[in-house]
Amino acid sequence: MAIVNAQLTTTQLDVLTVPAGKSYAITNILVCNTSAADAASFDMHFIPSGDSLANKVTRVVNELNLPAGETFSFDTEKIVLEEGDKVSFVAEPDIGSSLTDLAAMISYLEV
């Protein structure tokens, strides 16, 4: 099993892109609001290779509000991604330099 971590941004952030010749099974996605006082929100997209975030059908989580200190878990569905597919996020509010208080962790297996 492998993991990737990222601080979410106010613009599209491709946290995971499947490399050439690989397939990944997503086992868990966690998004944590690290702020002690402020709520934040995010969109999550599974983007097929060659598609874009502008295609609204890639969105699987829409403007999910996370209170300060809370964590969201996406672990009941298993998603298999193929070469070039992406897991992308857009979050708010901006805490400076297009960063947010949201931290994402994606756990996956190569299949």
Long-range contacts (C-beta under 8 A, 24 or more apart in sequence): 1-27, 1-107, 1-108, 1-109, 2-107, 2-108, 2-109, 2-110, 3-105, 3-106, 3-107, 3-108, 4-105, 4-106, 4-108, 5-103, 5-104, 5-105, 5-106, 6-89, 6-103, 6-104, 7-99, 7-100, 7-102, 7-103, 7-104, 8-42, 8-89, 8-90, 8-91, 8-99, 8-100, 8-102, 8-103, 8-104, 9-89, 9-90, 9-91, 9-98, 9-99, 9-100, 10-90, 10-91, 10-92, 10-93, 10-94, 10-98, 10-99, 10-100, 11-90, 11-98, 12-53, 12-88, 12-89, 12-90, 13-88, 13-89, 13-90, 13-91, 14-47, 14-86, 14-87, 14-88, 15-87, 15-88, 15-89, 15-104, 15-106, 16-81, 16-86, 16-87, 16-106, 16-108, 17-84, 17-85, 17-86, 18-49, 18-81, 18-82, 18-83, 18-84, 18-85, 18-86, 19-83, 20-83, 20-84, 21-83, 22-83, 22-110, 23-80, 23-81, 23-82, 23-83, 23-110, 23-111, 24-80, 24-81, 24-108, 24-109, 24-110, 24-111, 25-78, 25-79, 25-80, 25-81, 25-108, 25-109, 25-110, 25-111, 26-78, 26-79, 26-80, 26-81, 26-87, 26-106, 26-107, 26-108, 27-75, 27-78, 27-107, 27-108, 27-109, 28-73, 28-74, 28-75, 28-105, 28-106, 28-107, 29-73, 29-74, 29-75, 29-87, 29-104, 29-105, 29-106, 29-107, 30-71, 30-72, 30-73, 30-74, 30-104, 30-105, 31-64, 31-66, 31-71, 31-72, 31-74, 31-89, 31-102, 31-103, 31-104, 31-105, 32-66, 32-70, 32-71, 32-72, 32-102, 32-103, 32-104, 32-105, 33-66, 33-67, 33-68, 33-69, 33-70, 33-71, 33-101, 33-102, 34-69, 34-101, 34-102, 34-103, 35-68, 35-69, 35-101, 36-68, 36-69, 37-68, 38-68, 38-93, 38-101, 39-65, 39-66, 39-67, 39-68, 40-65, 40-66, 40-91, 40-92, 40-93, 40-100, 40-101, 40-102, 41-65, 41-66, 41-91, 41-92, 42-66, 42-89, 42-90, 42-91, 42-92, 42-100, 42-102, 43-89, 43-90, 43-91, 44-74, 44-87, 44-88, 44-89, 45-86, 45-87, 45-88, 45-89, 45-90, 46-79, 46-81, 46-85, 46-86, 46-87, 47-85, 47-86, 47-87, 47-88, 48-84, 48-85, 49-82, 49-83, 49-84, 49-85, 50-84, 53-88, 53-90, 58-88, 66-102, 68-101, 80-111, 81-108
